[in-house]
């Protein structure tokens, strides 16, 4: 079973960033939606990355991880680095990663740094096969 409690703990310590999660286990593969709300900057990226690494330490495989970015107001280059870590961990878990509802400011940072092509960006969950 996928344990999302690490995100509840992170919400107590992450400045300027809140994480909301949803587990949909009525479909196969299981879907985990992680919504980032606020700012992912150099001040909170290390703690966010630690949180993500704790999540991936759980014993599970073959899931769909959806990062909902519709309420992420800003991401720094160090925040992009944490997304690279997420991508690598997803691959190790034989899972799939989607970036959902990326707003124009956040997308601009991804585009400028050349990372858009490294991720599957979708506008709607209906695009998930």
N, C-alpha and C positions, 0 to 999 in steps of 0.2 A: 504494500500500500504506500502511496505517496504521502509523505508528511509535510504539510505546509506551515507547521507551527513556527518554524524558524523566521518566517516573514512577520508574524505577530510580534516576536521578540525584537526584530529589527526596527519595527515602527516606533519602539520606545527609545531608540538610540540614534536613528538617522536624522540629522538636521536637514530641513527643507525638502525631504522626500518621504512620501508615504507609499506603502505597497498594499494593494488589495489583491486577494487571490480567490480563485474559484476552481474547484475540481469537478470535472464532468466525467464520472465513471460509468455512465450509462451507454457510452459509445466505445468502440474499440478502434484504434488504440485510445486509451484514456487521454483526455485533454486537460491541461493545466493552464489556466489563464492568469497571468501576472500583470496587473495594471500598475504602472508607475505614475505617481501624481506629484507634481512639483518640479524640482530641479535636481539633476544629477551632475554635480560639479566636482572639482578637485577636493572640496571640503568633505564630501561624503562618499566618494567613489570607493575608497579602500574598504570602508565599512559595508557598503553595498556588495562589493565583490566577495568579502568574507561571508556575508549572508548567502549569496548565491552558491558559493563553494560548499557551505554547510548543507544546503538543499540538495546538491548533487551527490553528497556523500551517502544519502539514503540508498537503500537497496531496491532499485527499480530499473526497468528498461522499457523501451518501446512506448514512448508517450509522445503526444503532440504538445509542445510548449509554445504558448502564444503570449508574446509580450505586447500588451496593449499600451500604446504610447500616445493615445489621444489626449491625455491630460499631463503629459510630460512637457513642461514649458521650455526647458533648456537642457542641453547636454554638452558637456565639455569634451575635449579630446580624450581626457582620462576616462570619462564615462563611456566613450566609444571603445576604449580598451577593455572595459568590463564586459561589454557586449561580445567582444572577441573571445573572452574567457567563457562566456555563456555558450557561444557557438561551439567551441572546442569540447565543452562538457556534454552538450547535447549529442554531438557526434559519438562520444565515448559511450553514451547511454543508448545507442542505436535508436535515437529519437529524432524528431523533426522540430525545427524552430521557425516560427513566423513572427514577423514584426507587424502589428496591426495598427491601423489608423495613425500613421506617423504624420504629425503636423508639419507645416511648411518650414518652420524654423529648425526643427530637429532634422528634417530631411536635408536641409541645406548643409548642415554640419556633416552628415553622412556623405553627401555628394562631394563636398569640398575635400574631404579626407580620402575619398575613393572607396568607401566602405559599402555603398549601396548595393553593389554587385555581389558582395560577400554574403548577403542576407536575402531571404525571401520576404518581400514587403507586400502586404495585402491591405485592401481597403475594407474588407468585410469578412467575417468568419465563414460566410457561405462559400468563399473561395477555397477553403480547406477541403481537399479531396476526402 
